[in-house]
């Protein structure tokens, strides 16, 4: 095996070294003869403008493009911001060429006729990185999520969370606007990749920063997909129908209409294969969603610019329905100072859900320096849930308790959020005023029909006196209203520095009521009022926060710092078990934030952020009432809880070397907590848990993430290598069985992704990751615990007959080193499909086998500060499906 790997390595190195023989180099200066950094230089074939290679200039303006011998005419093109492009023609490239100094003038035209070119695959401008979509190889009929998965530094976990170079993505836009919603899930799963021109990554902006043009300070990222202008006038449609074994079905439809600023999208889907979008490629990889879900959705999204003063940024309406069947088996071990508790449980549930949502954003410009944005949204959700479960708890193999339960829940949720924003940029540079009024009104109603029986044992014999049997109807109603007002005025003190004064006011009113009635065998109805489990609470929280901040915005250095005071007036009234509780507190709590961003160059920067703030304990944790709604856990509040304090520090470095096709980054964060609210619990002899709350100080955690991406290109070959690594450490103090414990937890998770492409022939994507967890404890019955999980994936795509015939195979292997008996430690997973495109690429027939080996499973081990949990969930298994996809596009009067 080692000999084969070494042979492949030397063969690859030989091909790469021999594929590029000559160098075209030069130095770029502007009209003032200053070096031009980050100019884009690309070499193209004259006959079809296809890209041979590209690079960028360094800080000295120098560049070099490596190429093999070219026996046909080529064009070298140079582009730089705010400068006239330069191009020159080579009849052949048979030797290295030194172009010397190339000066880009303001009014100088290029020395040959204008040609149609393919732009650089990567561009960097300020804090925005832009990738050209057609330079990213994805499978036919892929959605835009597949584009992200093939970009250096982008990671998408099993829950759909996206990170870019270690920073979380919290907004996804299309043409700079939301597509149904800002989280972007609908856009990711529904929009086809082949209509996208480029993908932009930028720092997330607040509404104030968006409207006033201020430099963003967020730690999160926004992704924007721009649709190709050539496809911005016409319509795009995708219709697919599939049916398979075990009555599996998958129907999808998408119609997008574009005309200049007018965009209308209509989409819908219905399936029972856990798919959540109308992408024509139903994700040939492993479906990580737990359970088996039937879902359907229909929606329309509209945006338009109706003149210079009025714009509809978003108007989206959709209806979702889901039917989700879940089942789980859990083995949980709780560590105690002198022993362990083991709880085995099984649960099954079926949930039906129907939701209607409306999202909209309107923008008005009453004059050239003012902007008004109004964003009303509404949602209505109705659901029904049926759940059954059983559990048993043991101590040293001795049964302490066991329970069975069934619950039927009907619920309704309504929410309405009208938000109004106003911004005014004055004639004086960097002077601005911003104000906003935000409202959130939510109402939730639940009816729970509960049947449960819990038995407690002593020395293996049931203690009948402790038996807990319930047959009751619990009706709850929750009303949460939030109103906030914010005003900010920014005054420049120099050409790059400014001071901002702001005032925030927030009012929250929450009313919660729960009425519980036991079953009356005499009447056959739920009419016996249960005083102990019924309650009502009314919370009013008013906060006033003045703030002053300083901002410095220079080309190389950006810095900001702010200091605010949170003046809080909290009033809480409640009734539990017939007893009234009152809580009234006033606080004046400081908060500060500091941030610094230094640009080493246009493609390399480091940022440092530090913030500190206080948090109030929840009212439920403060009120000393006894909550016995759970037969196995009793809760009691603690009125002596203090406010917690958190300090967070983050250091982030990122560098893109476009010349060498190299990207690398690291992200280091440290969080320290003082007076954290934590559970103070103990277990009685029957395994029943009693929980109250205490403050504890000294908990902290460190996270470090690093990675790089390197791309090699030669002839029609491309190789991308993306190693990454993560390390985290957490120190936790807490209480268990009335005694304090400490836990040190370590996690090390290296991995690597490799992509090899031979143009229109084959794509190979192997990846490997390992996750090593180790925890050590003090004042526990055990001293340490560890687990290692590994994952290997291989995606193989073969193209034949000019890419019309495609074979796809996805293989995955998962293993875990330490897991409880009764859970499978490893499994293999394989998907295979074949598709053929015909009728001028408008029809695609596909046969797919999901989970060929019928081994798909979801087994996971979670190690926490107080125990370890092994969990297995119901998951979709093998099926075969035949589908037919129809694509009809029409751009600028031409059908495609």
HUQUIBEL-V115052 format. One record per backbone hydrogen bond with DSSP energy under -0.5 kcal/mol. CO is the residue of the C=O (numbers start at 1). NH is the residue of the N-H. If there is no record, write none. Layout:
((CO;NH) (CO;NH))
//
This chain:
((1;5) (2;6) (3;7) (4;8) (5;9) (6;10) (7;11) (8;12) (9;13) (10;14) (11;15) (12;16) (13;17) (14;18) (15;19) (16;20) (22;67) (23;25) (23;97) (24;65) (25;99) (26;63) (27;102) (28;36) (29;104) (30;33) (34;30) (35;37) (36;39) (39;41) (39;57) (40;79) (41;55) (42;77) (43;52) (43;53) (44;75) (45;49) (50;45) (53;43) (55;41) (57;38) (58;61) (61;28) (62;58) (63;26) (65;24) (67;21) (67;22) (70;93) (73;46) (74;90) (75;44) (75;77) (76;88) (77;42) (78;86) (79;40) (80;83) (86;78) (87;111) (88;76) (90;74) (93;70) (97;25) (97;99) (100;27) (101;103) (102;29) (102;104) (103;105) (105;84) (115;117) (117;119) (121;132) (123;130) (125;128) (128;125) (129;201) (130;123) (131;199) (132;135) (133;136) (135;137) (136;138) (139;142) (141;281) (142;193) (143;146) (143;147) (144;148) (145;149) (146;150) (147;150) (148;151) (151;154) (153;165) (153;166) (155;163) (157;160) (161;157) (162;169) (163;155) (163;165) (164;167) (167;164) (168;170) (168;221) (171;223) (173;225) (174;177) (177;174) (178;180) (179;181) (181;179) (181;184) (182;172) (184;188) (185;189) (186;190) (187;191) (188;145) (189;279) (191;144) (192;195) (193;196) (195;228) (197;133) (198;226) (199;131) (200;224) (201;129) (202;222) (204;218) (206;210) (207;211) (208;212) (209;213) (220;204) (221;170) (221;171) (222;202) (223;173) (224;200) (224;226) (225;175) (225;227) (226;197) (226;198) (228;231) (229;232) (232;260) (233;892) (234;258) (235;890) (236;256) (237;888) (238;254) (239;886) (240;252) (241;884) (242;250) (243;882) (244;247) (245;248) (248;244) (249;272) (250;242) (251;270) (252;240) (253;268) (254;238) (255;266) (256;236) (257;264) (258;234) (259;262) (262;259) (263;303) (264;257) (265;301) (266;255) (267;299) (268;253) (269;297) (270;251) (271;295) (280;282) (281;283) (286;288) (291;876) (292;325) (293;274) (294;323) (295;271) (296;321) (297;269) (298;319) (299;267) (300;317) (301;265) (302;315) (303;263) (304;306) (304;312) (305;307) (309;365) (310;306) (311;313) (311;363) (312;304) (314;361) (315;302) (316;359) (317;300) (318;357) (319;298) (320;355) (321;296) (322;353) (323;294) (323;325) (324;326) (324;351) (325;292) (326;349) (327;874) (328;347) (329;872) (330;345) (331;870) (332;334) (332;343) (333;335) (333;868) (334;341) (336;781) (339;336) (340;396) (341;334) (342;344) (342;394) (343;332) (344;392) (345;330) (346;390) (347;328) (348;388) (349;326) (350;386) (351;324) (352;384) (353;322) (354;382) (355;320) (356;380) (357;318) (358;378) (359;316) (361;313) (361;314) (362;374) (363;311) (364;366) (364;372) (367;370) (369;425) (370;367) (371;423) (372;364) (373;421) (374;362) (375;419) (376;360) (377;417) (378;358) (379;415) (380;356) (381;413) (382;354) (383;411) (384;352) (385;409) (386;350) (387;407) (388;348) (389;405) (390;346) (391;403) (392;344) (393;400) (393;401) (394;342) (395;398) (397;399) (398;395) (400;457) (401;393) (402;455) (403;391) (404;453) (405;389) (406;451) (407;387) (408;449) (409;385) (410;447) (411;383) (412;445) (413;381) (414;443) (415;379) (416;441) (417;377) (417;419) (418;439) (419;375) (420;437) (421;373) (422;435) (423;371) (424;426) (424;433) (428;431) (431;426) (432;490) (433;424) (434;488) (435;422) (436;486) (437;420) (438;484) (440;482) (441;416) (442;480) (443;414) (444;478) (445;412) (446;476) (447;410) (447;449) (448;450) (448;474) (449;408) (450;472) (451;406) (452;470) (453;404) (454;468) (455;402) (456;463) (458;461) (461;458) (462;464) (463;466) (464;467) (467;469) (468;454) (470;452) (471;519) (472;450) (472;474) (473;475) (473;517) (474;448) (475;515) (476;446) (477;513) (478;444) (479;511) (480;442) (481;509) (482;440) (483;507) (484;438) (485;505) (486;436) (487;503) (488;434) (489;501) (490;432) (491;499) (496;553) (497;493) (497;494) (498;551) (499;491) (500;549) (501;489) (502;547) (503;487) (504;545) (505;485) (506;543) (507;483) (508;541) (509;481) (510;539) (511;479) (512;537) (513;477) (514;535) (515;475) (516;530) (517;473) (518;527) (518;528) (519;521) (520;524) (520;525) (525;520) (525;527) (527;529) (528;518) (529;531) (530;534) (531;577) (534;577) (535;514) (536;575) (537;512) (538;573) (539;510) (540;571) (541;508) (542;569) (543;506) (544;567) (545;504) (546;565) (547;502) (548;563) (549;500) (550;561) (551;498) (552;559) (556;599) (557;554) (558;597) (559;552) (560;595) (561;550) (562;593) (563;548) (564;591) (565;567) (566;568) (566;589) (567;544) (568;587) (569;542) (570;585) (571;540) (572;583) (573;538) (574;581) (575;536) (576;579) (579;576) (581;574) (583;572) (585;570) (587;568) (589;566) (591;564) (592;612) (593;562) (594;610) (595;560) (596;608) (597;558) (598;600) (598;606) (601;604) (603;656) (604;600) (604;601) (605;654) (606;598) (607;652) (608;596) (609;650) (610;594) (611;648) (612;592) (613;646) (615;644) (618;621) (618;622) (619;622) (619;623) (621;638) (623;625) (623;637) (625;627) (625;637) (626;628) (627;635) (629;631) (630;633) (632;689) (633;630) (634;691) (635;627) (638;641) (644;615) (645;674) (646;613) (647;672) (648;611) (649;670) (650;609) (651;668) (652;607) (653;666) (654;605) (655;657) (655;664) (656;658) (657;662) (658;661) (661;711) (662;657) (663;709) (664;655) (665;707) (666;653) (667;705) (668;651) (669;703) (670;649) (671;701) (672;647) (673;698) (673;699) (674;645) (676;678) (676;696) (678;694) (679;681) (679;735) (680;692) (681;737) (681;738) (682;690) (684;687) (688;684) (689;634) (690;682) (691;636) (692;680) (694;678) (696;676) (699;673) (700;731) (701;671) (702;729) (703;669) (704;727) (705;667) (706;725) (707;665) (709;663) (710;721) (712;719) (714;717) (716;759) (717;714) (718;757) (719;712) (720;755) (721;710) (722;753) (723;708) (724;751) (725;706) (726;749) (727;704) (728;747) (729;702) (730;732) (730;745) (731;700) (732;743) (734;741) (735;681) (736;739) (739;736) (741;734) (742;778) (743;732) (743;745) (744;776) (745;730) (746;774) (747;728) (748;772) (750;770) (751;724) (752;768) (753;722) (755;720) (756;764) (757;718) (757;759) (758;761) (758;762) (761;799) (762;758) (763;797) (764;756) (765;795) (766;754) (767;793) (768;752) (769;791) (770;772) (771;773) (771;789) (772;748) (773;787) (774;746) (775;785) (776;744) (778;742) (783;777) (785;775) (787;773) (788;817) (789;771) (790;815) (791;769) (792;813) (793;767) (794;796) (794;811) (795;765) (796;809) (797;763) (798;807) (800;804) (800;805) (801;804) (804;806) (804;837) (805;800) (806;835) (807;798) (808;833) (809;796) (810;831) (811;794) (812;829) (813;792) (814;827) (815;790) (820;823) (825;816) (827;814) (829;812) (830;852) (831;810) (832;849) (833;808) (834;847) (835;806) (836;845) (838;842) (838;843) (839;842) (842;887) (843;838) (844;885) (845;836) (846;883) (847;834) (848;850) (848;881) (849;832) (850;879) (851;854) (858;873) (860;871) (862;864) (862;869) (866;335) (867;864) (868;333) (869;862) (870;331) (871;860) (872;329) (873;858) (874;291) (879;850) (880;245) (881;848) (882;243) (883;846) (884;241) (885;844) (886;239) (888;237) (889;896) (890;235) (891;894) (894;891))
//
